Amino acid sequence: MKQVFSLFTLAIALLACNKNEMNLRPVNPVDRDGNVVITATLSPKSNGVKAVSDGGDKIIASWATSEHLAILYEVGGVKKMADAEIIDVDAEGKATINFSVDGSTPDDTPCSIIYPLSACKDDYSGVKEAAELIGNQDGTLNAGLDVRVGAGSIQVSTPDLEVTAQPAAQFAIFKFTIRSGNSTTPVNAKPLVINVDGQDFTVTPAAATDVLYVALPAVSGKKVSFEATDDASNNFTCSKASVSFAAGNYYQTTLKMRQYVLMGDGLKWAVCNIGAELPHEIGDYYSWGSVTTQTVYNWPHYRFVPSGSTNYYRMFKYTIPDNDTDCAWYQNGVFVGDNGDGVPHKDLASYDYEDDTARQIWGSSWRMPTYAEWKVLLNSSKFNWERTTDYNGTGVTGFVVTSKVSGYQGNSIFFPSSGYWFNTSKSKVNVEGSYWSGTLNDTAVAFYLYIGPESGTSGHTWAVSIRSTGRTVRAVME
């Protein structure tokens, strides 16, 4: 009995001694590979931004169970990634995530939080480039459009993820409705290519459609342009010089795209006139440098002639040295130019197209062709001009211009015989046509394209006209 007591006493003593020497504490949860398992919480996904919605379609700006995030961190100079799964979302939208990190990870190890997991770079160095993430979208409404990045600090001793910056949206989300010009005609795009500040993003839907949902990187004051090819292989374009949109926001916009043809001269030629929607339509008439239509086209009604003048002698904008020394752009026989600055302004580009009919009416980067550009199109070795009196069964007279340039053979545009407008009436409609250039010949006169009957002329050539005459405009874009 005494021996048994002694052994029992010894066991109690050893246990007390071991407990003091080992300083026992709770053991961290570990997985089978010895990694520390961490359970943490993320704030609601919306971050104060409204849930994205449009009618019955929605991108819900909230976490969902079974979604996966990447936790990027570094141990001993080695980049690592933990796959964090959302295991629960509470009524307030907070997400509970579960993941494992290397057991040798020190406390206070900084980390990046990336959603979704697929947005993580393969080398675990951060989030993928925007071009890789959203460069080939299908235009559908899905969670993959929402990429978010945050920051945190990993704790191992007491397993936790301290979030220092909640995951924030990296892109703006758009609903684009695509229309032809100012009409209600849908453009069913496949694909739509969006250029944001020089970087292309391609959206390729499974089937051509006029409604696309697209994620784009945030920009401020940058040029954004759009190129679409429809299901009939027609090309459309539009652009805006200065655009701003913020990450995490949802935008709806209608793209008013204009159809164009590449003729091989380095330009995109609009298929119809300003004021028209179809190639055979005449459209509107404008005096040179005018951005509005008129009911009377003569010098007293010309925008660059002072009120009360009956001729061009006091022209005050777009003047060049033309030896017309009796006029206002000369003083004592010396050319003084616009507003007396002595600078000749021979074309609309001198004012960054602020008086260019195409730029101001259609917007984007559209503009009037220059005299030199018209002359290129008149080159018979590169382009064939053929007069017709019944374009595509419409009964409209004009010229079909077809490219012979390698790589563009067969591409064509039509110029209807639009006539012109002088004083209060139109003349020569469906007989001859005239299309302004953006270039002056002298202060009072500008160059234009003339098309007319084949008898007496080649039917197509350049000519000059007083600036106050009403003529049609065909737009181009680089």
Legacy VTK file of the C-alpha trace (Angstrom):
# vtk DataFile Version 3.0
C-alpha trace
ASCII
DATASET POLYDATA
POINTS 478 float
0.000 0.000 0.000
2.837 2.344 0.884
4.542 1.545 -2.446
1.449 2.363 -4.448
1.088 5.695 -2.690
4.701 6.580 -3.444
4.281 5.855 -7.160
1.112 7.927 -7.271
2.867 10.815 -5.518
5.768 10.611 -7.967
3.416 10.737 -10.979
1.696 13.843 -9.618
5.050 15.501 -9.023
6.329 14.722 -12.535
3.126 16.020 -14.093
3.437 19.294 -12.182
7.088 19.603 -13.137
6.425 18.933 -16.865
3.589 21.417 -16.947
5.826 24.188 -15.606
8.759 23.375 -17.856
6.672 23.027 -21.128
4.529 26.144 -20.524
1.548 24.433 -22.135
-0.860 26.582 -24.259
-3.647 25.870 -26.759
-2.389 24.412 -30.007
-3.066 26.350 -33.280
-5.468 24.606 -35.680
-3.377 22.992 -38.427
-4.180 20.991 -41.545
-2.542 17.684 -42.498
0.394 19.535 -44.128
1.185 21.534 -41.024
-0.337 24.755 -42.340
-2.174 27.091 -40.002
-5.899 27.277 -40.669
-7.385 30.756 -40.424
-10.996 31.820 -40.274
-11.659 35.536 -40.775
-14.376 38.015 -41.731
-14.688 40.452 -44.644
-16.990 43.460 -44.559
-19.950 43.613 -46.968
-18.783 43.628 -50.575
-20.639 46.749 -51.695
-18.334 49.146 -49.813
-21.017 51.801 -50.000
-21.566 51.366 -53.762
-25.079 50.485 -54.804
-25.864 47.015 -56.038
-25.625 46.995 -59.792
-29.013 46.526 -61.380
-30.855 47.131 -64.616
-34.427 45.995 -64.928
-34.480 42.317 -64.095
-30.759 41.860 -64.704
-28.520 42.284 -61.706
-24.943 42.119 -60.617
-25.370 41.692 -56.891
-22.586 43.566 -55.118
-22.344 41.106 -52.242
-20.323 38.061 -51.271
-21.667 34.588 -51.957
-20.861 31.260 -50.338
-18.445 29.020 -52.248
-16.761 32.013 -53.927
-12.979 31.905 -53.727
-10.426 34.637 -53.063
-6.629 34.610 -53.189
-4.559 35.612 -50.163
-1.068 36.507 -51.410
1.816 36.675 -48.938
5.543 35.990 -48.699
7.605 33.791 -46.393
11.402 33.768 -46.513
11.422 35.542 -49.864
9.078 32.982 -51.424
5.745 34.232 -52.765
2.798 32.139 -51.693
-0.943 32.007 -52.298
-3.723 30.749 -50.054
-7.084 29.764 -51.533
-9.708 31.395 -49.314
-13.242 30.059 -49.607
-16.288 31.962 -48.426
-18.068 29.542 -46.114
-20.806 31.832 -44.851
-22.446 35.220 -45.523
-24.513 36.751 -42.737
-27.606 38.911 -42.941
-25.504 42.091 -43.092
-23.476 40.789 -46.025
-20.296 40.036 -44.065
-18.366 37.050 -45.389
-16.631 34.371 -43.338
-13.602 33.011 -45.156
-11.489 29.961 -44.419
-7.921 29.379 -45.653
-4.522 27.948 -44.659
-1.074 29.558 -44.579
2.417 28.129 -44.199
3.062 27.213 -40.558
6.330 29.144 -40.595
4.585 32.396 -41.470
5.491 35.119 -38.919
2.841 37.210 -37.232
1.994 40.526 -38.909
2.846 39.205 -42.382
1.398 41.632 -44.946
-0.835 40.165 -47.617
-2.987 41.087 -50.603
-6.597 39.983 -50.890
-7.725 39.366 -54.486
-11.200 38.485 -55.682
-11.923 36.308 -57.549
-9.204 33.690 -57.202
-8.790 33.607 -60.997
-7.664 37.261 -60.950
-4.433 36.284 -59.178
-1.234 36.186 -61.237
0.259 32.749 -61.725
3.470 33.811 -59.973
1.492 35.081 -56.959
2.895 38.598 -57.418
-0.449 40.371 -57.501
-3.521 40.900 -59.641
-3.397 40.173 -63.369
-3.171 43.029 -65.856
-6.479 44.555 -66.928
-5.928 43.411 -70.513
-5.614 39.810 -69.359
-8.559 39.999 -66.979
-11.091 41.740 -69.176
-9.559 41.748 -72.634
-11.801 38.975 -73.928
-15.233 39.241 -72.387
-18.404 37.719 -73.747
-20.671 40.645 -72.901
-22.881 38.738 -70.491
-23.829 39.793 -66.990
-21.706 37.705 -64.627
-19.704 37.939 -61.429
-16.443 37.675 -63.356
-16.820 41.344 -64.268
-16.238 42.261 -60.618
-12.536 42.225 -59.674
-11.584 43.465 -56.203
-8.284 44.010 -54.407
-7.620 44.656 -50.727
-4.837 44.349 -48.175
-4.347 42.738 -44.785
-2.015 41.292 -42.185
-1.784 37.579 -41.346
-1.620 36.525 -37.694
-0.488 32.979 -36.919
-0.025 32.850 -33.123
-3.651 33.732 -32.725
-4.922 32.729 -36.191
-6.574 35.670 -37.853
-6.565 37.942 -40.896
-6.539 41.610 -39.953
-7.982 43.446 -42.963
-6.312 46.825 -43.356
-8.070 47.686 -46.650
-11.289 45.943 -47.603
-11.333 44.500 -51.152
-12.389 47.341 -53.463
-13.674 47.122 -57.036
-11.019 47.646 -59.716
-13.277 48.188 -62.737
-16.376 50.055 -63.807
-19.212 47.991 -65.246
-21.152 49.160 -68.310
-24.297 48.244 -70.137
-23.768 49.285 -73.763
-26.778 49.533 -76.057
-25.521 49.872 -79.640
-27.403 51.884 -82.259
-26.682 53.064 -85.784
-26.142 56.841 -85.758
-29.092 58.745 -84.357
-31.575 56.090 -85.404
-33.189 53.338 -83.366
-31.699 50.652 -85.627
-29.773 48.119 -83.508
-26.191 47.221 -84.374
-25.666 43.579 -83.480
-21.985 43.500 -82.644
-19.613 40.539 -82.753
-17.122 41.666 -81.639
-17.033 45.080 -79.953
-13.501 46.428 -79.474
-13.081 49.178 -76.885
-9.910 51.250 -76.811
-9.321 52.976 -73.472
-6.384 55.370 -73.497
-4.609 53.319 -76.164
-5.378 49.851 -74.765
-7.790 47.513 -76.556
-10.408 45.375 -74.821
-12.345 42.922 -76.970
-15.864 41.738 -76.173
-16.888 38.688 -78.196
-20.443 37.484 -77.504
-21.470 33.956 -78.450
-24.007 35.491 -80.831
-24.125 39.010 -82.278
-26.147 41.313 -80.017
-26.932 45.006 -79.535
-26.690 44.864 -75.712
-23.394 44.074 -74.003
-22.186 44.193 -70.402
-18.525 45.163 -70.161
-15.984 45.786 -67.396
-13.452 48.550 -68.042
-10.597 50.056 -66.011
-11.300 53.438 -64.439
-10.047 56.462 -66.385
-10.076 60.224 -65.975
-10.159 62.552 -68.952
-9.000 59.942 -71.487
-10.039 59.137 -75.052
-12.292 56.111 -75.419
-13.202 54.695 -78.831
-15.385 51.818 -80.000
-15.203 49.577 -83.059
-17.979 47.110 -83.874
-18.484 44.568 -86.623
-22.073 43.472 -87.126
-23.409 40.104 -88.274
-23.281 41.316 -91.893
-19.558 42.229 -91.566
-20.266 45.967 -91.645
-17.934 48.183 -89.613
-19.069 50.848 -87.144
-17.191 53.300 -84.966
-17.531 56.119 -82.445
-15.268 57.787 -79.913
-15.103 60.525 -77.314
-12.048 62.639 -76.599
-12.331 63.033 -72.813
-14.102 60.432 -70.691
-14.068 59.701 -66.959
-15.583 56.787 -65.071
-14.917 55.333 -61.635
-14.216 51.796 -60.469
-17.083 50.126 -58.645
-19.758 52.135 -60.438
-22.323 50.952 -62.954
-23.083 52.908 -66.116
-25.649 52.621 -68.876
-25.008 54.303 -72.216
-26.161 54.116 -75.813
-23.339 53.987 -78.340
-24.356 55.935 -81.435
-22.047 54.309 -83.915
-21.542 55.311 -87.541
-20.901 52.825 -90.301
-17.689 53.286 -92.258
-15.709 51.713 -95.093
-11.945 51.335 -95.389
-10.885 52.325 -98.893
-7.143 51.829 -98.515
-6.170 55.491 -98.273
-5.667 55.439 -94.500
-9.109 56.857 -93.706
-12.427 55.541 -92.484
-15.063 56.938 -94.851
-18.595 57.315 -93.527
-21.115 55.476 -95.697
-23.605 58.355 -95.648
-23.726 62.148 -95.529
-24.103 64.271 -92.413
-27.842 64.465 -91.733
-28.502 61.127 -93.472
-28.838 57.613 -92.113
-28.598 55.659 -95.377
-26.094 55.900 -98.256
-28.609 57.123 -100.850
-30.025 59.896 -98.642
-28.793 63.423 -99.359
-28.704 64.632 -95.766
-28.282 68.289 -94.771
-26.604 71.328 -96.353
-24.013 73.499 -94.649
-22.022 76.562 -95.552
-18.259 76.121 -95.146
-17.374 76.098 -91.447
-21.004 76.066 -90.342
-22.295 73.685 -87.680
-26.000 74.389 -88.193
-28.337 74.225 -91.164
-29.860 77.397 -92.633
-32.828 78.462 -94.750
-30.842 81.089 -96.660
-27.307 80.549 -97.954
-25.534 83.769 -98.953
-23.032 86.269 -97.552
-25.496 88.266 -95.407
-26.384 85.012 -93.620
-22.852 83.593 -93.336
-21.628 83.082 -89.792
-18.174 84.632 -90.313
-19.470 87.845 -91.876
-20.581 90.622 -89.482
-24.280 91.355 -89.269
-25.277 93.990 -91.780
-22.633 93.048 -94.360
-23.821 92.064 -97.806
-20.495 90.650 -99.006
-17.403 88.887 -97.715
-15.117 91.940 -97.447
-15.256 92.001 -93.647
-14.708 88.270 -93.104
-13.331 87.825 -89.569
-12.364 84.133 -89.350
-10.300 81.783 -91.514
-8.394 84.308 -93.576
-5.245 83.747 -95.626
-2.838 86.004 -97.584
-4.690 86.227 -100.908
-3.719 89.751 -102.038
-7.298 90.937 -101.507
-5.864 94.055 -99.857
-9.145 96.004 -99.846
-10.638 93.542 -97.343
-10.609 93.445 -93.550
-7.813 90.870 -93.262
-5.350 93.434 -94.626
-4.303 96.718 -93.038
-2.348 99.188 -95.134
-1.621 96.404 -97.557
-0.239 94.076 -94.830
-1.935 90.764 -94.018
-3.093 90.766 -90.385
-5.062 87.499 -90.378
-7.792 86.411 -87.987
-8.424 88.997 -85.273
-5.299 90.864 -86.339
-2.858 88.159 -85.210
-1.274 87.876 -88.645
-1.610 84.064 -88.647
-3.115 82.507 -91.794
-5.820 79.916 -91.097
-6.286 77.865 -94.234
-8.312 74.980 -92.837
-10.672 73.985 -90.050
-7.920 72.054 -88.250
-6.342 75.437 -87.412
-8.984 75.741 -84.702
-8.842 72.081 -83.705
-11.998 71.451 -85.752
-14.226 73.671 -83.622
-15.994 74.766 -86.830
-15.801 71.428 -88.615
-19.328 70.358 -89.529
-18.613 66.635 -89.174
-16.825 66.957 -85.838
-19.474 69.176 -84.298
-22.538 67.329 -85.630
-21.386 63.724 -85.302
-18.786 64.146 -82.589
-16.154 61.471 -81.993
-13.108 61.994 -84.218
-15.111 62.580 -87.372
-14.057 65.506 -89.551
-14.349 66.845 -93.089
-11.829 65.510 -95.637
-9.076 67.909 -96.667
-8.514 68.988 -100.255
-5.478 66.673 -100.395
-7.560 63.711 -99.186
-10.216 64.309 -101.837
-7.469 64.361 -104.471
-6.231 60.948 -103.296
-9.734 59.510 -103.659
-9.907 60.981 -107.193
-6.825 58.976 -108.209
-8.143 56.691 -110.970
-5.263 54.229 -110.551
-6.426 53.474 -107.015
-10.174 54.097 -107.125
-12.817 53.471 -109.753
-15.637 56.033 -110.133
-18.831 54.845 -111.785
-21.929 56.953 -112.304
-25.329 55.433 -111.685
-28.846 56.828 -112.123
-30.474 54.210 -109.905
-28.392 53.329 -106.877
-29.565 49.975 -105.470
-33.045 50.493 -106.889
-33.600 53.799 -105.050
-33.774 55.959 -108.181
-30.957 58.124 -106.826
-28.215 59.385 -109.146
-24.625 59.542 -108.001
-21.221 57.877 -108.108
-20.102 54.555 -106.667
-16.416 54.682 -105.739
-14.713 51.291 -105.551
-11.252 50.654 -104.178
-8.539 49.018 -106.281
-5.986 49.228 -103.467
-4.445 45.897 -102.479
-6.217 44.455 -99.462
-9.237 46.710 -99.933
-10.381 45.695 -103.425
-14.125 45.843 -103.808
-14.764 48.119 -100.838
-17.023 50.946 -101.992
-18.901 54.073 -100.976
-21.680 55.993 -102.698
-21.960 59.752 -103.209
-25.497 60.831 -104.128
-25.955 63.786 -106.469
-26.967 66.148 -103.711
-26.956 69.433 -105.646
-26.346 72.614 -103.672
-28.268 75.385 -101.899
-27.839 79.016 -102.842
-29.935 81.864 -101.463
-33.317 80.300 -100.684
-33.449 77.306 -102.996
-31.750 74.032 -103.841
-30.405 73.340 -107.314
-29.217 70.341 -109.348
-30.510 67.735 -106.878
-30.146 64.234 -108.380
-28.168 65.789 -111.253
-24.850 66.816 -109.744
-23.388 66.917 -106.273
-20.886 68.836 -104.181
-19.069 67.882 -100.990
-17.080 70.364 -98.915
-13.433 69.849 -98.015
-11.971 71.376 -94.868
-9.491 73.483 -96.885
-9.667 77.059 -98.220
-8.453 78.132 -101.649
-8.489 81.790 -100.662
-10.310 83.643 -97.929
-13.657 83.742 -99.747
-13.475 80.383 -101.495
-13.036 76.745 -100.369
-12.347 73.486 -102.194
-15.039 70.866 -102.697
-15.622 67.600 -104.570
-17.787 67.966 -107.665
-19.717 65.060 -109.165
-21.890 65.483 -112.229
-23.019 64.054 -115.550
-20.347 62.267 -117.523
-20.840 64.472 -120.580
-18.496 67.449 -120.622
-16.355 66.300 -117.665
-15.034 63.111 -116.139
-17.977 63.410 -113.804
-15.822 63.735 -110.719
-13.236 66.358 -109.908
-12.342 69.025 -107.378
-13.708 72.549 -107.642
-13.964 75.771 -105.607
-16.961 77.660 -104.283
-17.752 80.706 -102.166
-17.962 79.700 -98.519
-21.549 80.822 -97.958
-23.051 78.259 -100.364
-24.864 75.304 -98.853
-23.253 71.966 -99.747
-23.276 68.470 -98.355
-20.638 66.938 -96.068
-19.116 63.461 -96.002
-17.165 62.641 -92.869
-13.877 60.795 -92.434
-11.865 59.535 -89.495
-8.275 58.332 -89.156
LINES 1 479
478 0 1 2 3 4 5 6 7 8 9 10 11 12 13 14 15 16 17 18 19 20 21 22 23 24 25 26 27 28 29 30 31 32 33 34 35 36 37 38 39 40 41 42 43 44 45 46 47 48 49 50 51 52 53 54 55 56 57 58 59 60 61 62 63 64 65 66 67 68 69 70 71 72 73 74 75 76 77 78 79 80 81 82 83 84 85 86 87 88 89 90 91 92 93 94 95 96 97 98 99 100 101 102 103 104 105 106 107 108 109 110 111 112 113 114 115 116 117 118 119 120 121 122 123 124 125 126 127 128 129 130 131 132 133 134 135 136 137 138 139 140 141 142 143 144 145 146 147 148 149 150 151 152 153 154 155 156 157 158 159 160 161 162 163 164 165 166 167 168 169 170 171 172 173 174 175 176 177 178 179 180 181 182 183 184 185 186 187 188 189 190 191 192 193 194 195 196 197 198 199 200 201 202 203 204 205 206 207 208 209 210 211 212 213 214 215 216 217 218 219 220 221 222 223 224 225 226 227 228 229 230 231 232 233 234 235 236 237 238 239 240 241 242 243 244 245 246 247 248 249 250 251 252 253 254 255 256 257 258 259 260 261 262 263 264 265 266 267 268 269 270 271 272 273 274 275 276 277 278 279 280 281 282 283 284 285 286 287 288 289 290 291 292 293 294 295 296 297 298 299 300 301 302 303 304 305 306 307 308 309 310 311 312 313 314 315 316 317 318 319 320 321 322 323 324 325 326 327 328 329 330 331 332 333 334 335 336 337 338 339 340 341 342 343 344 345 346 347 348 349 350 351 352 353 354 355 356 357 358 359 360 361 362 363 364 365 366 367 368 369 370 371 372 373 374 375 376 377 378 379 380 381 382 383 384 385 386 387 388 389 390 391 392 393 394 395 396 397 398 399 400 401 402 403 404 405 406 407 408 409 410 411 412 413 414 415 416 417 418 419 420 421 422 423 424 425 426 427 428 429 430 431 432 433 434 435 436 437 438 439 440 441 442 443 444 445 446 447 448 449 450 451 452 453 454 455 456 457 458 459 460 461 462 463 464 465 466 467 468 469 470 471 472 473 474 475 476 477
